Amino acid sequence: MIKIQTLLENENSRNHSLLSEHGLSFFVIIDDKKFLFDCSGGDKFIKNAEKLGINLNEVDTVILSHSHYDHCCGFLDLIKYFKISKLITGYNFFNPKYSFDGVKYTYLGCGFDKKLLEKNTIEHIECGDILKLHNNIFLIGNFNRKFDFEKSPNRFVVDDSKEIIKDDFRDEICLVINTEKGLVVITGCSHPGILNILTTIQQRLNKNIYAVFGGTHLVEADEIRCLKTIDEMEKLKINIVGFSHCSGELILNLIKENENFISCRLNTGDMIKI
């Protein structure tokens, strides 16, 4: 059994007692394992978890998809109130990230380093190409760049300790569950490109993708790119598409109108069982 509960997303569901903001956090139950996938940018996801009756003390592992603030700064609030024993990230997660407008740099990073983990006795594990967590549960990273039209905005840069360069988001990872129906994929922002991510996953695990949930960072994409994305996703024969967060209304509307997909956006408080 897989249960995906949205602790925080940009928009609310019908439960207006919950808080929302630009960010993402999923509470994921896979059989007897409980994961927190992303921690948004502050403590609102913690308050929402309490109102949803979710005990974050039961979290086995925290997974941070990449080190942008809206996915991981809430980790600082999490460890104030809960004992977290294990954190998994991609490589180079702690390299400082910025947005550059041509004149000034704006910090977008996670706000903590490995010293904080050591101080709180939190085990840190890094995921490269593939990391098996348990039976049928994987983390995937270091995605192949097959589709050249999937470009990340030039404003995203990273300090690699030598110089500030364009961010290729080699730190981004996603959660993949192998089910009888196919693979279920949970993404953070998909900065390497949602198609690059999905095709890499399919190739490495040699199985079709049944469902995908999370952010795609297509919010700035034009209609041409969105239609190309949908065309390629049709070829992958994905059944359920639950894009949210940074995906943008254009791609969401196009998918909703497409009869080849079941559209299922997960706003704050929404939950799905597979």
Secondary structure, DSSP 8 states (H G I E B T S, - for coil): -EEEEEEE-SSB-S-TTS---S--EEEEEETTEEEEE---SSSHHHHHHHHTT--GGG--EEE-SS--HHHHTHHHHHHHHS---EEEEETTTTS-EEEE-SS-EEE-S-S--HHHHHHTT-EEEEESSEEEEETTEEEEES-----TT----TTEEEE-SS-EEE---TT-EEEEEEETTEEEEEES--TT-HHHHHHHHHHHHTS-EEEEEEE---TT--HHHHHHHHHHHHHHT--EEEEETTS-HHHHHHHHT-TTSEE----BT-EEE-
